[in-house]
Amino acid sequence: MRKTFKLNDLDCANCAAKMQEVIGKIDGVTSANVNFMMQKLTIDADSERFDAIVDAAQAAISKIEPDCTIVR
């Protein structure tokens, strides 16, 4: 399953690159893309665990940039 989400309060291109790398390593994620200019996150992951993967992605994002959130 592939889904795109808006990101609120993504302030740093370097942080976006870090988020993309960390989210891509989450178990079940096929690919992840964080677009700083568009303020969007695209995740391609296992559809059966998709909600848990998005929760894990939010936790990873919060560690890198605490004010940034995924809009669902």
C-alpha angles and dihedrals in degrees: 000000000000122000136168123215133188116240120217120212099004099161106167133056091205090054090050090056091049091049092051091052095047095044090049089060095054111116110261096023114124094184140347131196127187113192109198096190094051094036090229138135121204118193126187107192148138106303095214092060098030098120092049090048091052089050089052090048090053090051090051092048092050091055091054100038112009097198096051117102137181113238109219 
